[in-house]
Amino acid sequence: MRIGNVDGRLAILTGAGAIDVERASGGRFGADPQAVYERWAEFTAWAGSAGSEAAVPYDGTRLGAPAPAPRQSFGIGLNYADHADESGFDVPDHPSVFTKFPSCITGPETEVILPPGGHTDWEVELVAVIGASAWQAAEADGWGHVAGLCVGQDLSERITQMASKPPQFSLGKSFPASGRPGPGWSRRTSSPTPTTSSSAARSTARKCRSPAPAT
């Protein structure tokens, strides 16, 4: 099951098109793509019964961020050994966590205006969408809180990021449209193995990290 945001409305994305959740559920669930997480267990129990006959074709330019207004948005820096090495840092003993302000999150197709005199680059990331509240959750229970996964593009304005000592990530990571998840996210149905997940993420990052075109 893939969850998306079509014209600002919660949708299930299928091969036949998009199923508008509010209409297909007869108003049981609202149109707000973000509000569904407050009723996540109830929604997932219903979603399997949403028939593809309710799907309608959609254009990709109509897609917004699948989780458009999260309360919190975190990134993990230096998240594989080669990246730490090329950045001149040791591999951290603990995750290097920074915030991307929710105001920077946009849909998968958007215009990114590069700041004059800046140095903007981008990275392909694996994005985890949290569907159930978690606080001090045990590591073994972590995947139980994840609603689904999607690909994302993390843009960074490096001059702003590195202007202070020590570096301050949040501003340089949160320029307009610098967080681009989507087009939709896929529901997690099983816990990926650490070997498979980390290998895939690192392979993608090695292939895709390069400066963004200055256009």
N, C-alpha and C positions, 0 to 999 in steps of 0.2 A: 504494500500500500504506500502510495506517495501522496504527501500532503503539500498543498500549494496555496498560493494567494493570487487570485485572478480578479483584477479590478478592485482590489481591497477587500475581497470576499473569500472566506474560507472555502477551499475546494479540495476534492480528492482527484488527483490526476491519474488518468488511465490511458491506455492506448487508443481508446475511442474518443477521448476528450476529457473535459473537466466536469465533475459532478459538483454542483453548488450545494453545499452542505445544508444551509438553512432551508432551501427549497425542497431538497430530497428528504429531509427529516421532518417536513411539515412544521417547521418552526421549533422543533425540540431543541435544536442547537442554533445559536445565533450566527451571524455572518462574520463577526470579528475574528480574524485569524489568530489573534493572540489570546482571546478569552477562553478558547477551548481547553487550555491546559488546566484550568480550574476544575474541569469535569473530565479529565483525561481518561480515567478508567471507564466511565460511562460512555464516552465518545468511541473509544476503541471497540467496546462491546457492540455498539451499533454499526460501526463503519463497515464491518464485513457483510452486512445485509444490504448495503447501498448498491442497487443494481446498475449495471453499465448502460441500461436504456435511458438513464437520466443524464448521461454524459453529452456534452455539446463541444464542438471544435473550438479551439481558442488559438490566438496568435501569441507567440512568445513575448512580444513587446508589452503584453497586458499583465505579465507576471510581476508581482511585487515580492518582497522578502517573505519567505514562508513563515518566519517567526519575526514579525516586523517591529515589535516593541518589547523586547525582553527587559525584565527588571535589572538584570546584570548581564554583562558580556565580557568574558575573560578570554585571554589568549595565553598560550604557553610558548615562551621564547626558548631558543637554543634547544629545540625539541628532538634533534638527532645529532649524532656525533660530528658528522661532516660540517654541519652548519656552525657548530661551536668552533670547530677548527678554522673555518674560513673567516669567522668573525674575530679570531684572536683571543677566544675565551676558553677556559677549561670547561669540560663537561660538568654541569652543576650537580651537586649531590641531591638537591631538592629542586622541584620545578620552578622555573623563573616565570612568575605569573604577572601579567599586566592586564589593564582594562582597555577595551575598545568602547568608547562611549556609544550607547544605543542610537544616538542621533546620527551616527555615521553609517548606519545600516541601510542598504537600499536593495532594490531588486537586481536580478542577474543581468538585465540589459539596461544600461544607464550611461549617461555622459559623465566622465570624470574630468574635472578641470584641474590641471596640474598647476601648482603655485609657481609664479615666476621666480627664477633664481633658486629653485629648490632642487632636490635630488630625490625623486620618487621611484621606488621599485615595488615589486609585487611578488607574492608567494602564493602558491596553491596550498590550501589547508583542508584538513578533515574537520568538519564542524559537527559537534554533538549538540542536539537540542534536548534540553532537560524537560521532561514531561511531568515529573512528580517532585515535589519539594524535597530537598536533601540538606541536612545539616549534621555534620560530624558523622556521616554515614561510613560504615565499615567498607574497606576496599572490596571485600567479597560481594557487597551489596550494591556496588556502584552502578553496574549496568542495569539494575532494576529501576533506576531513576531516569534512564535515557529513553526518550521517546523515539528518536531516530537519528539518522546521520545524513549529511549531504556534503557536497564539495563547496568550497568557498574561496574567494580571492581576498587576500589581506594586503592592502596597499599601505605603504609606509613612507612618510616624508622624512628622510634620514637626517637632513640638516637640523630640522626642528627637534627630532628625537635625540640627537647627540649634542645639542647646544649647551646643556648643563653638565656638570660633573658632580656626582655620577649621572649617567644618562637618565632622562625622564621619558618613558615610552608613550604615555597615554595621549598627549596632544599630537605627537607625530603619527600616531596610529589611528587618529580619529578625525582626519579631515573629511569634508563632505564626500559621501559615496566611497569611502575607503574600506567599507565592510560589505562584501557582495556575496551572500550565500544564495544557493539555489541551483537550478530553477525551482526544485521542490526537494523535500527530504523524504527519505525512505524509512518506513517504520522498522524499528529494530525487532527482529523476531528471534534472535539468538545472540549469545555473547561471542564476539569474534575472538579467536585465539590471539594472545599477545604477539606471537611470532608473525602470524599472517598480517595483523593490523599494522604493526610497526614497519614491517618490510614494505608493505604497499604504500604507506604514507611516505616513507623515506625515498622510495623509488620515484614517486610522483614529484616530491619536492626537488630531488636532484635534476629531474628532467625539465621542470617548469620554472625554477627560480631564475629570473633574468630581469634586467632593467625594463621598466615599462616604456613603451614608445612615447617620445616627447611630442605629442600632438595635441 
